[in-house]
């Protein structure tokens, strides 16, 4: 957040509204219908994420297993690999965003 309490998303959205052009950071890649379910799975896992006081904890195999048991899902090995790859990308992006926000303060 900046000094006024605006998130990066808020700032980029306001920029887009002022200029009439969508800021490139607000454009997300298209997710094909064939793999959209993995993104949905990630969102379900992500909202249960813990942190350690210094940053986000990665989603563990144990957490994936518990989620699969509760939701009656049976992810394959490659789907679990995809979830973990998305998770590491998410953590890295959130960390980068936090570092940028810390510099602004």
Beta strands, then each sheet from edge to edge (+ up, - down):
end
